[in-house]
Amino acid sequence: MISSRFPLSIYRRIGTSFIAVFVIASTIAAQAGRVSPPAVKDPKGDSVDRQNREATLRSAEMEVAVEKTDKRRVNAAIEKIKEDYKHIQIVRNEIVRSILANKPFEYRLVSEQAGDVRKRADRLKTCLVAAAREESEKSRANEVYFNDQQQMKSALVRLCNLIISVVENPVLKTPGTTDLQQSKQLATDLLNIIDLSSSIKRSADKLK
């Protein structure tokens, strides 16, 4: 028999609380005993990711290789320009000495010098005056022949003056110069050197 010291409602509340605690404890225990399965991973997804990483690496390696190749080409072109720039002046000085000697020209040597000048002028034109390429499309002079010592002398003097104009041009003399007018002048001078040296060589070949 329940003591009358406590009201019946208190016993009911205690019983309800006990039941609630029991249910919560059972739920927690059940959850603790349940093991979550591992996440399912798509093997194709791993393969795609790996292929993407490998492709990125290959692309980076190719870019580095191309950059190294481009640098080598640029450096090689610069060295060739320096060589031609120096050598064309050496040939000019040899021609000047021949002119000042006031002796009959050795036409075999004149032919070799003219051919050398033409080759180097053509190479300089190709390397240096891409921005003024339209100059190359202009009509070229007709074939000209120099038939004696005096005509050859005048042609060689003009060739020497053209070479001086080229080597003193800021585009060639000062790397990094981007003056369009000077670039066009350089293109014109180089084309004139090519034409004139070709005529000198043809004439010397006939006279030697």
C-alpha positions in Angstrom: 0.0 0.0 0.0 1.4 3.4 -1.1 2.1 5.8 1.8 0.0 8.8 1.9 3.1 11.0 2.6 3.6 11.5 -1.2 0.9 12.3 -3.7 0.1 9.7 -6.4 1.1 12.2 -9.1 4.7 12.2 -8.0 5.0 8.4 -8.3 3.5 8.7 -11.8 6.2 11.3 -12.9 9.0 9.1 -11.5 7.8 6.1 -13.5 7.5 8.1 -16.7 11.0 9.6 -16.3 12.4 6.1 -15.7 10.8 4.7 -18.9 12.1 7.7 -20.9 15.7 7.2 -19.7 15.5 3.5 -20.5 14.3 4.2 -24.0 17.1 6.8 -24.7 19.8 4.5 -23.2 18.6 1.6 -25.4 18.7 3.8 -28.5 22.2 5.0 -27.8 23.4 1.5 -27.2 21.9 0.3 -30.5 23.5 3.1 -32.4 26.9 2.5 -30.8 26.7 -1.2 -31.8 25.8 -0.3 -35.4 28.9 0.1 -37.7 28.6 2.5 -40.7 29.6 0.9 -44.0 32.6 2.5 -45.8 31.8 5.1 -48.5 31.6 3.6 -52.0 34.2 5.1 -54.3 34.0 4.9 -58.1 37.1 3.2 -59.4 36.6 5.0 -62.8 36.7 8.3 -60.9 40.1 7.5 -59.4 41.4 6.5 -62.9 40.2 9.8 -64.4 41.8 11.8 -61.7 45.1 10.0 -62.1 44.9 10.5 -65.9 44.2 14.2 -65.4 47.2 14.6 -63.1 49.4 12.8 -65.5 48.2 14.9 -68.4 48.9 18.0 -66.4 52.4 16.9 -65.7 53.1 16.0 -69.3 51.8 19.3 -70.4 54.0 21.2 -68.0 57.0 19.1 -69.1 56.2 19.9 -72.8 56.0 23.6 -72.1 59.3 23.6 -70.4 60.9 21.7 -73.3 59.4 24.1 -75.9 60.6 27.1 -73.9 64.1 25.6 -73.7 64.0 24.9 -77.5 62.8 28.5 -78.2 65.6 30.0 -76.1 68.2 27.9 -77.9 66.8 29.0 -81.3 66.8 32.7 -80.2 70.3 32.5 -78.8 71.5 30.8 -82.0 69.8 33.5 -84.2 71.4 36.2 -82.1 74.9 34.7 -82.4 74.4 34.4 -86.2 73.4 38.1 -86.4 76.4 39.1 -84.4 78.7 37.0 -86.7 77.1 38.5 -89.9 77.2 42.0 -88.5 80.9 41.7 -87.7 81.9 39.8 -90.9 80.1 42.1 -93.3 82.2 45.0 -91.9 85.4 42.9 -92.4 84.6 42.3 -96.0 83.8 46.0 -96.5 87.2 47.0 -95.2 88.8 44.5 -97.6 86.9 46.1 -100.5 87.9 49.6 -99.4 91.6 48.5 -99.4 91.2 47.2 -102.9 89.7 50.5 -104.0 92.3 52.6 -102.4 95.1 50.5 -103.9 94.3 52.0 -107.4 95.3 48.7 -109.0 93.4 46.5 -111.4 90.8 44.5 -109.5 91.3 40.8 -108.9 87.8 39.9 -110.1 87.8 36.4 -108.7 88.3 38.0 -105.3 85.7 40.6 -106.0 83.2 37.9 -107.0 83.8 36.0 -103.7 83.5 39.2 -101.6 80.3 40.2 -103.3 78.8 36.7 -102.9 79.7 36.8 -99.2 78.2 40.2 -98.7 75.0 39.1 -100.4 74.6 36.0 -98.3 75.0 37.8 -95.0 72.8 40.7 -96.0 70.1 38.3 -97.0 70.4 36.5 -93.7 70.3 39.7 -91.8 67.2 40.8 -93.7 65.4 37.5 -92.8 66.3 37.8 -89.1 65.9 41.5 -88.5 63.2 43.1 -90.7 60.2 40.9 -90.4 58.2 43.9 -89.4 59.1 45.6 -92.7 58.5 42.6 -94.9 56.5 44.5 -97.4 59.7 46.1 -98.5 60.7 42.7 -99.9 57.7 42.6 -102.1 58.6 45.7 -104.0 59.8 45.3 -107.6 63.5 44.4 -107.7 65.9 46.2 -110.0 66.7 44.8 -113.4 70.0 43.0 -113.8 72.8 45.4 -114.1 76.4 44.8 -115.3 79.5 46.7 -114.7 81.8 46.3 -117.7 85.1 47.9 -116.7 87.3 49.0 -113.9 85.7 52.4 -113.4 82.1 51.1 -113.3 83.1 48.3 -110.9 84.9 50.9 -108.7 81.8 53.0 -108.5 79.6 50.0 -107.7 82.0 48.9 -104.9 82.0 52.4 -103.4 78.2 52.4 -103.3 78.2 48.9 -101.8 80.6 50.1 -99.0 78.4 53.1 -98.3 75.3 50.8 -98.1 77.1 48.5 -95.6 77.9 51.5 -93.4 74.3 52.6 -93.5 73.3 49.1 -92.3 75.8 48.7 -89.6 75.1 52.1 -88.2 71.3 51.6 -88.2 70.0 51.7 -84.6 67.8 48.6 -85.1 71.0 46.6 -85.8 73.5 48.6 -83.7 71.3 48.9 -80.6 69.4 45.6 -79.8 65.9 46.3 -78.6 65.3 49.3 -80.9 61.8 49.1 -82.4 61.7 52.2 -84.5 59.4 51.4 -87.5 61.0 54.0 -89.8 64.5 52.7 -89.0 63.3 49.2 -89.6 62.1 50.1 -93.0 65.3 51.9 -93.8 67.2 48.8 -92.7 65.1 46.6 -95.0 65.6 49.0 -97.9 69.4 49.1 -97.4 69.7 45.3 -97.1 67.6 44.8 -100.2 69.8 47.3 -102.1 72.9 45.5 -100.9 71.5 42.2 -102.0 70.7 43.5 -105.5 74.0 45.5 -105.9 76.2 42.7 -104.6 74.4 40.2 -107.0 75.2 42.6 -109.9 78.8 43.0 -108.8 79.3 39.2 -108.6 77.7 38.6 -112.0 79.9 41.3 -113.5 83.1 40.1 -111.8 82.4 36.6 -113.0 82.2 37.9 -116.6 85.4 40.0 -116.2 87.6 37.5 -114.4 
